[in-house]
Amino acid sequence: TGMSVAIGHTHRQSMVIEHTLGTGELITGAMCGWLGSNEAMSEYVPQSKIQRFAIHGFAVAHLFPDGTPVISLVPIIKGKCILNGEIIK
């Protein structure tokens, strides 16, 4: 897209940060994971892919005054995550 983008419900969690060639602007692309049930995916995704790639999680984003995003991915592991240094169940 040439600009920062965050995508949810991808079943994966990943992020890339790079500079644009033209302006050197920092841009971020983030796949934020998903919050659904793995069983719901079994109708259309093989079990091996569900076990390997279905990552529960979300993202927290903050913006600098110029609009530059800082995105932090938050994986949910066995029903728990760490947010702002606190374990949340």
C-alpha positions as CSV (number, residue, x, y, z in Angstrom):
1,T,0.0,0.0,0.0
2,G,2.9,2.3,0.4
3,M,1.7,3.2,3.9
4,S,1.3,1.6,7.3
5,V,-1.3,-1.0,7.6
6,A,-2.6,-3.3,10.3
7,I,-4.7,-6.4,9.4
8,G,-6.8,-8.5,11.8
9,H,-8.3,-12.0,11.4
10,T,-5.4,-13.3,9.3
11,H,-4.9,-16.3,11.7
12,R,-1.3,-15.3,11.9
13,Q,0.8,-12.7,13.7
14,S,3.7,-11.0,12.0
15,M,5.1,-7.6,11.5
16,V,7.5,-5.8,9.1
17,I,8.9,-2.3,9.5
18,E,10.8,-0.6,6.7
19,H,11.5,2.8,5.1
20,T,9.9,3.9,1.8
21,L,12.4,4.4,-1.0
22,G,11.0,7.8,-2.0
23,T,10.8,9.7,1.3
24,G,12.4,7.4,3.8
25,E,9.2,7.5,5.8
26,L,9.0,4.6,8.3
27,I,6.0,2.3,7.4
28,T,4.7,-0.8,9.3
29,G,2.8,-3.8,8.1
30,A,1.2,-5.8,10.9
31,M,-0.9,-9.0,10.9
32,C,-2.4,-8.9,14.3
33,G,-3.6,-12.5,14.8
34,W,-7.2,-13.4,15.5
35,L,-9.6,-14.0,18.4
36,G,-11.8,-16.8,16.9
37,S,-12.1,-20.5,17.7
38,N,-9.7,-22.9,16.0
39,E,-12.5,-25.4,15.7
40,A,-14.3,-22.9,13.4
41,M,-11.4,-23.1,11.0
42,S,-11.5,-26.9,10.7
43,E,-14.1,-26.7,7.9
44,Y,-11.8,-25.0,5.5
45,V,-8.2,-25.3,6.8
46,P,-6.2,-28.6,7.4
47,Q,-5.6,-29.4,11.1
48,S,-1.8,-29.3,10.6
49,K,-2.0,-25.7,9.4
50,I,-4.3,-24.7,12.3
51,Q,-1.9,-26.2,14.8
52,R,1.1,-24.4,13.2
53,F,-0.3,-21.0,12.1
54,A,-3.5,-20.1,13.9
55,I,-2.2,-17.5,16.4
56,H,-4.5,-15.9,18.9
57,G,-3.6,-12.3,19.5
58,F,-4.2,-8.6,18.9
59,A,-2.2,-5.4,18.6
60,V,-1.9,-2.1,20.4
61,A,-1.0,0.9,18.4
62,H,0.2,4.4,19.4
63,L,0.8,7.3,17.2
64,F,3.6,9.9,17.3
65,P,2.3,13.5,16.7
66,D,3.3,13.3,13.0
67,G,1.0,10.2,12.6
68,T,3.8,7.6,12.6
69,P,2.4,4.4,14.2
70,V,4.2,2.2,16.7
71,I,2.4,-1.1,16.7
72,S,3.0,-3.8,19.4
73,L,1.8,-7.3,18.8
74,V,0.3,-9.1,21.8
75,P,0.1,-12.9,21.4
76,I,-2.4,-14.8,23.5
77,I,-0.8,-17.9,24.9
78,K,-2.9,-20.6,26.6
79,G,-5.5,-17.9,27.4
80,K,-3.1,-15.4,28.7
81,C,-1.3,-12.3,27.4
82,I,1.0,-9.7,28.8
83,L,-0.1,-6.1,28.3
84,N,1.8,-3.2,29.8
85,G,3.8,-5.6,31.9
86,E,0.7,-7.2,33.5
87,I,-0.4,-10.8,32.9
88,I,-4.0,-10.8,31.8
89,K,-6.2,-14.0,31.7
